Amino acid sequence: MAAVTPRVFVSHLAGVPVFDPNGDQVGRVRDLVAMLRVGGKPPRLLGMVVEVVSRRRIFLPMTRVTGVESGQVITTGVINMRRFEQRPTERLVLGEFLDRRVRLKETDEEVTVLDVAIQQLPARRDWEIDKFFVRKGRGGALRRKGETLTVEWSAISGFSLEEQGQGAESLVATFERLRPTDVANALHHLTPKRRAEVAAALDDERLADVLEELPGDDQVEILGKLAEDRAADVLEAMDPDDAADLLSELPEADKERLLALMRPDDAADVRRLLSYEERTAGGLMTTEPIILRPDATVADALARVRQQDLSPALAAQVYVCRSPDETPTGKYLGTVHFQRLLRDPPYTLVSSIVDSDLVPLAPDTPLPAVTSYLAAYNLVSVPVVDESGSLLGAVTVDDVLDHLLPEDWRETDFLGEEEINGGR
């Protein structure tokens, strides 16, 4: 009698690495592709959607999967690099099955799908959806209180219908290990309806981080589907420069309405950024660099640099200014680079090691000049100072790259559009 292969729950496959037979990583699993079948048969698993190094999503047929175990997927090594395009008869297991509300045939009771199990058929290379892990009731904020159970495909109904108000809690749970840019890439490939449902399920901070990594069209679409109060909360959680970029894409009336709903301090920062031309130092800068007073010590500076939510570019240096220590500041005195902070004793005053040789940028400095400045002095960020000598903000290299790359760079592959081996 053929041995029964172990059952695998798909939530455990989200984001796991895919390796070829030589042990080289090919990419990571982002979803699974299934096809519904007639006659009550369980859906057949066609393959996996794998995100390769170039951020391209390709289709990996299950016939080329030789192992699904220990947090990894092993392939035969022969992979078609054509971009994945979902066909009308196909369903994405993570994107479309999780959080779906279906019914138990025996009792007609409504349940929510929390996870899906797949299994390889004995003595064959075919895979099919085996069981569903479900919770009774409608789910939502109180979904943890319902009874959970595992049922066969044949015990449920409702997958052939268009889901109208599908939740997203289980799908969001599969995103917890992913970086914001990877979550953004996943959202970009969902349908607009599903994208809105996932955005609604993310908390404000997480959604803000993800929005900053999405193409502009997706940002506007998602923000437009949020309640205005929540949209304002998410804008407050975004970096001011990213929030300003997003608001600049909205009609004037919508922009003013959202700014009025934001906290006054946050709205003031964003308004100040909106007052500058987009492709200038003022339009590119963030208003939240690390600012220290002259009497601060190296220990104080290192404590600020260690903050987890800082980007590497912002953490690379601190700016020394006279009070007030929020932008716009008092007189800008200079910069202390992270490497210098590591070389001096903790009790050293930052005012004694400040670098004042480099001339800061004016807010109207055009983008080409900003780029040349960063390149010439090998910097990852640069201060922006007004005519009175007050620090207004800092331009980081990642914001410069955002404006140098093509507008649709977030929607394209890192390594181009080469098509290899034809279609599937």
C-alpha positions in Angstrom: 0.0 0.0 0.0 1.4 3.4 -1.0 2.5 5.7 1.9 0.3 8.7 2.6 2.2 11.9 2.2 2.1 14.4 5.1 -0.5 17.2 5.0 0.8 20.7 4.6 -1.1 23.8 5.6 -0.7 26.7 3.1 -0.3 29.4 5.8 3.0 27.7 6.6 4.2 28.0 3.0 3.7 31.8 2.7 7.2 33.4 2.2 9.2 30.1 2.5 12.3 29.9 0.3 12.4 27.8 -2.9 15.6 26.0 -3.6 17.0 24.2 -6.7 18.6 20.7 -6.3 22.0 22.4 -5.8 20.8 24.3 -2.7 20.7 27.7 -4.4 17.7 29.8 -3.5 15.4 30.5 -6.5 12.9 32.7 -4.7 10.0 32.7 -2.2 6.5 31.3 -2.2 3.9 34.1 -2.4 0.7 32.0 -3.2 -0.6 28.8 -4.6 -2.7 28.3 -7.6 -5.7 25.8 -7.6 -8.4 24.9 -10.1 -11.9 24.1 -9.1 -13.3 20.8 -10.5 -16.7 19.4 -11.3 -18.4 16.5 -9.7 -17.5 17.5 -6.1 -13.8 16.6 -6.5 -11.4 18.6 -4.4 -9.6 21.4 -6.2 -6.4 20.4 -7.9 -3.3 22.3 -7.0 -1.6 23.5 -10.2 1.4 25.1 -8.8 3.0 27.9 -6.8 3.4 31.6 -7.4 7.1 32.2 -6.7 8.7 35.6 -6.4 12.3 35.4 -7.7 15.2 37.8 -7.0 14.1 40.3 -9.6 10.7 40.6 -7.8 9.1 39.0 -10.8 6.3 36.5 -9.9 6.6 33.3 -11.9 4.5 30.1 -12.0 6.1 26.9 -10.6 4.1 23.8 -11.5 3.6 21.3 -8.8 5.0 18.7 -11.2 8.4 20.4 -10.7 8.2 20.4 -6.9 10.2 17.5 -5.5 9.8 18.4 -1.8 7.7 20.5 0.6 9.1 20.1 4.0 11.1 21.8 6.9 10.1 25.3 5.9 11.4 25.0 2.3 10.3 24.0 -1.2 12.7 22.0 -3.4 12.3 22.1 -7.2 13.7 20.1 -10.1 15.8 23.1 -11.1 14.0 23.7 -14.4 12.0 26.8 -14.0 10.1 28.9 -16.6 10.8 32.6 -15.9 7.8 34.0 -17.7 5.7 36.3 -15.5 2.7 34.6 -13.8 -0.7 35.6 -15.2 -3.7 34.2 -13.5 -6.2 32.5 -15.8 -10.0 32.7 -15.4 -10.3 29.1 -14.2 -7.6 29.5 -11.6 -7.9 30.5 -7.9 -5.2 31.9 -5.6 -5.4 29.9 -2.4 -4.0 32.5 0.0 -5.4 35.5 -1.8 -8.9 34.1 -2.5 -9.6 31.1 -0.2 -8.4 32.4 3.2 -11.1 34.3 5.2 -13.8 33.2 2.8 -17.2 32.5 4.3 -18.6 29.2 3.3 -21.2 26.8 4.7 -21.2 23.3 6.2 -23.4 21.2 4.0 -24.7 19.1 6.9 -25.9 21.9 9.1 -26.0 24.9 6.7 -24.0 26.7 9.3 -21.7 29.5 8.1 -18.0 29.2 8.8 -14.9 31.2 7.9 -11.8 29.5 6.2 -8.7 30.1 8.4 -6.3 27.7 6.6 -6.2 25.2 3.8 -4.4 21.9 3.8 -2.8 20.4 0.6 -1.6 16.8 0.1 0.2 14.9 -2.7 -1.8 12.0 -4.0 -0.2 8.6 -3.4 1.9 7.2 -6.2 1.4 10.4 -8.3 2.9 13.8 -8.6 -0.5 15.5 -8.5 -1.5 17.6 -5.5 -4.9 18.6 -4.4 -6.6 20.6 -1.6 -7.3 18.1 1.1 -9.0 19.8 4.1 -10.1 23.2 5.4 -9.5 24.6 8.9 -12.5 26.7 9.6 -14.1 28.7 12.4 -17.8 28.8 13.1 -19.6 32.1 13.0 -19.0 35.2 10.8 -15.5 36.0 12.1 -14.3 39.6 12.3 -13.0 41.2 15.5 -14.5 38.4 17.7 -13.5 35.5 15.4 -11.3 33.9 18.0 -14.3 33.0 20.2 -15.8 30.6 17.6 -15.4 26.9 17.6 -12.7 25.7 15.1 -12.7 22.4 13.2 -11.1 20.7 10.3 -13.4 19.5 7.5 -13.1 17.8 4.1 -13.7 19.7 0.9 -16.9 17.6 0.3 -18.3 18.9 3.6 -18.5 22.6 2.6 -20.2 24.7 -0.1 -19.8 28.2 -1.3 -16.5 28.4 -3.3 -18.2 28.7 -6.6 -19.9 32.0 -5.6 -18.4 35.5 -5.7 -17.5 36.5 -2.2 -18.9 39.9 -1.2 -17.5 41.2 2.1 -14.7 38.7 2.5 -12.6 39.3 5.6 -8.8 39.3 5.6 -7.6 38.4 9.1 -6.0 35.0 8.1 -4.4 36.5 5.0 -3.0 39.3 7.0 -1.5 36.8 9.4 0.5 35.3 6.6 2.0 38.7 6.0 3.3 39.2 9.5 6.8 37.9 8.6 7.1 39.9 5.5 8.8 43.3 5.0 6.5 46.2 4.0 7.9 46.2 0.5 7.0 42.5 0.1 3.5 43.0 1.6 3.1 45.9 -0.9 4.1 43.7 -3.8 1.5 41.1 -2.6 -1.2 43.7 -2.4 -0.4 45.0 -5.9 -1.1 41.6 -7.3 -4.5 41.2 -5.6 -7.8 42.3 -7.1 -8.9 45.8 -6.1 -11.7 44.3 -4.0 -9.3 42.0 -2.2 -6.7 44.8 -1.9 -9.3 47.0 -0.1 -10.2 44.2 2.3 -6.6 43.5 3.3 -5.9 47.2 3.7 -8.9 47.5 6.0 -7.5 44.6 8.2 -4.0 46.1 8.6 -3.4 48.4 11.5 -2.6 52.0 10.8 1.2 51.8 11.3 1.5 48.7 9.2 -0.7 50.1 6.5 1.3 53.3 6.5 4.5 51.4 6.0 3.0 49.3 3.2 1.5 52.4 1.4 4.9 54.0 1.3 6.1 51.0 -0.8 3.1 50.9 -3.3 2.9 52.6 -6.7 1.0 55.9 -6.7 -2.1 54.6 -8.3 -2.5 51.8 -5.7 -1.9 54.4 -2.9 -4.7 56.6 -4.1 -7.0 53.7 -4.7 -6.6 52.3 -1.2 -6.7 55.7 0.6 -9.9 56.5 -1.3 -11.6 53.4 0.0 -10.8 54.2 3.7 -13.1 56.2 5.9 -11.8 59.7 6.0 -11.0 59.6 9.7 -9.0 56.5 9.2 -7.3 57.8 6.1 -6.1 60.8 8.1 -4.8 58.5 10.9 -2.8 56.5 8.3 -1.4 59.7 6.7 -0.3 60.7 10.2 1.5 57.4 10.6 3.4 57.8 7.3 6.7 59.7 6.9 5.7 63.3 6.2 7.4 63.4 2.8 5.6 60.2 1.7 2.3 61.6 3.0 2.9 64.8 1.1 3.7 62.9 -2.1 0.4 60.9 -1.7 -1.7 63.9 -1.0 -0.3 65.8 -4.0 -1.9 63.1 -6.2 -5.4 63.9 -4.8 -7.9 66.6 -5.9 -7.4 69.8 -4.0 -10.7 69.5 -2.1 -9.9 65.9 -0.9 -6.4 67.0 0.1 -7.6 69.9 2.2 -10.3 67.8 3.8 -7.8 65.1 4.9 -5.3 67.7 6.1 -8.0 69.3 8.2 -8.6 65.9 9.9 -5.0 65.3 10.7 -3.4 66.4 14.0 -2.2 70.0 13.6 1.5 69.3 14.1 1.5 66.5 11.5 -0.6 68.5 9.0 1.8 71.5 9.4 4.8 69.3 8.4 3.0 68.0 5.4 1.7 71.4 4.3 5.3 72.8 4.6 6.5 70.0 2.3 3.6 70.6 -0.2 4.7 74.2 -0.5 8.0 73.2 -2.2 8.4 72.1 -5.8 8.4 68.3 -6.0 11.9 67.9 -7.6 13.7 70.1 -5.2 15.5 69.5 -1.9 12.5 71.0 0.0 10.1 68.7 -1.9 12.3 65.6 -1.4 13.2 66.1 2.3 11.8 64.5 5.4 11.0 66.8 8.3 12.0 64.2 10.9 15.8 63.7 10.9 17.6 63.1 14.2 18.2 66.5 15.8 20.3 67.1 19.0 21.2 70.2 21.0 24.8 71.2 21.4 24.9 69.9 25.0 23.8 66.4 24.1 26.4 63.6 24.4 27.6 60.9 22.2 25.6 58.5 24.4 22.4 60.6 23.8 23.1 60.4 20.0 23.6 56.7 20.0 20.4 56.1 21.9 18.5 58.1 19.2 20.3 56.2 16.4 19.3 52.9 17.9 15.5 53.6 17.5 14.1 50.7 15.6 11.7 52.6 13.4 14.5 54.8 11.8 15.6 54.0 8.3 19.3 53.3 7.8 19.7 56.5 5.9 18.3 58.6 8.7 20.3 56.7 11.3 23.5 57.4 9.5 24.0 60.8 11.0 22.6 63.3 13.5 22.1 67.1 13.1 23.2 69.5 15.8 21.1 72.6 16.2 20.2 75.2 18.7 16.8 75.0 20.3 14.1 74.3 19.2 15.1 70.8 18.3 12.2 70.1 15.9 12.1 71.4 12.4 12.4 74.2 11.6 15.0 74.5 14.3 17.2 77.1 15.7 20.6 77.8 14.1 22.0 74.7 12.3 25.6 74.0 13.6 26.6 70.9 11.7 26.5 67.1 11.4 27.9 64.2 13.3 28.3 61.0 11.3 27.5 57.6 12.9 31.1 56.4 12.5 32.4 59.4 14.5 29.9 58.6 17.3 31.4 55.1 17.5 34.9 56.4 17.9 34.4 58.9 20.7 33.7 58.3 24.4 30.0 58.3 25.5 30.4 61.5 27.6 31.7 63.6 24.7 29.5 66.5 23.7 28.3 66.4 20.1 29.1 70.1 19.7 32.8 69.2 20.1 32.9 66.7 17.2 30.4 68.4 14.8 31.4 68.5 11.1 30.6 71.9 9.8 32.7 71.8 6.6 30.0 70.8 4.2 27.6 73.5 3.1 24.0 72.4 3.6 21.5 72.6 0.7 18.9 75.3 0.2 15.2 74.1 -0.1 15.0 75.2 -3.7 18.1 73.1 -4.8 17.0 71.1 -7.9 17.1 67.3 -8.0 20.2 67.0 -10.2 22.2 69.2 -7.8 21.0 67.1 -4.8 22.1 63.9 -6.6 25.5 65.3 -7.5 26.0 66.5 -3.9 25.3 63.1 -2.4 27.5 61.4 -5.0 30.4 63.8 -4.7 30.6 63.5 -0.9 29.6 59.9 -0.6 26.6 60.7 1.7 23.4 58.9 2.3 21.6 62.0 3.6 22.1 65.8 3.5 20.7 68.7 5.6 18.4 71.3 4.1 18.7 74.7 5.7 16.8 78.0 5.1 18.1 81.5 4.6 18.0 82.2 8.4 20.2 79.1 9.1 17.5 76.9 10.5 17.4 73.2 9.7 14.2 72.4 7.7 14.8 68.7 7.1 17.1 66.2 5.4 17.1 64.6 2.0 18.0 60.8 2.1 19.4 58.8 -0.8 16.3 56.5 -1.0 14.0 59.5 -1.6 16.4 60.7 -4.4 16.3 57.3 -6.0 12.5 57.3 -5.9 12.5 60.3 -8.1 15.4 59.2 -10.4 13.9 55.8 -11.2 11.0 55.5 -13.8 7.6 56.3 -12.3 6.5 52.6 -12.6 9.6 51.1 -11.1 7.7 49.5 -8.2 5.6 47.6 -10.8 8.5 46.2 -12.8 11.2 43.6 -12.3 14.5 44.6 -10.8 16.4 42.8 -13.6 14.3 43.7 -16.7 11.7 42.0 -18.7 13.5 39.0 -20.3 11.2 36.1 -21.1 12.8 32.7 -20.9 11.5 29.3 -22.1 8.1 30.5 -23.3 4.7 30.3 -21.7 3.4 27.6 -19.4 
